[in-house]
Amino acid sequence: MIPEVEGKPRVNVDGYDGGVHICRRIIGLSTDEDCVNGTCEWAEPSDARPDELTDGMAINCDCVRLGPGWC
């Protein structure tokens, strides 16, 4: 999963106001005991993004859903 995401662009669409924020690439992806961690390189400066869109990211493994065939 990580090689398919590493270095690729992403788009964040705000579920409340529909704002669109462009991430040029996600880098430094790794896993620890319970999270997928990485760094986002945003197109907009931090003061133009909502506070929750920080440069660092961590997705708790409880929030990750894998399709059929994954263990």
N, C-alpha and C positions, 0 to 999 in steps of 0.2 A: 504494500500500500504506500509506504513512504516514498519509494523511487518514482511512483506515478504522480506524486503531488509536489515533491521537492523542486524548487526553482520555477514553478509554473504560476501564472497569474490567477487571481481569484476576484470575485465580486461579492460584496456584502450589500444586501438589500434590507433596509430597516423595515421591520414588520409593522411599525407604528406610523411612520410618516412617508414611507416609500423612498427615502433617501438612498442613493446609490453611492458606494464607496469602492474605489478600485485599489486592489493590492497588486503591485507589479509582480511580486513573487513572494513565496513563502520559503524561508531557508532555515537551515539548522534543525531540521526535524529529528526528534529522538523520542524515545519512550523511557519512562521510569516506572516505578511500581504501579502507578495508577493513572498516569496521564500521557497524552501525546503533547509534546512541547515544541515550540518553534518561534520564529521571528518573522513578522510581516513587514515588507517594504512597501509602504503605502504611497500612492500617487499624490495624495493631499497631505499638507502639513498637519500635525496633531491638533492645532487649534481649529481646524476646519472639519474635524471628525467628532462624533459623539465620544464621551469619556470612556465608554466601554470598549472602543476600538483602539487598544494600545498596540505598541510595536511588538511586545511579547505576547505569546498566546499559549494557552494550556487548555486542552480538552480532556475532561475527566473521562476515563474509559467507560464509566456508567452511561455516558451520553453517546458513545459510539455504537452504531448498529451496523453489523455486517450481514451481508446477504447469505444465501444458501452456500454451503461448501466451505465456510470459514470456521475454524475452531477457536 
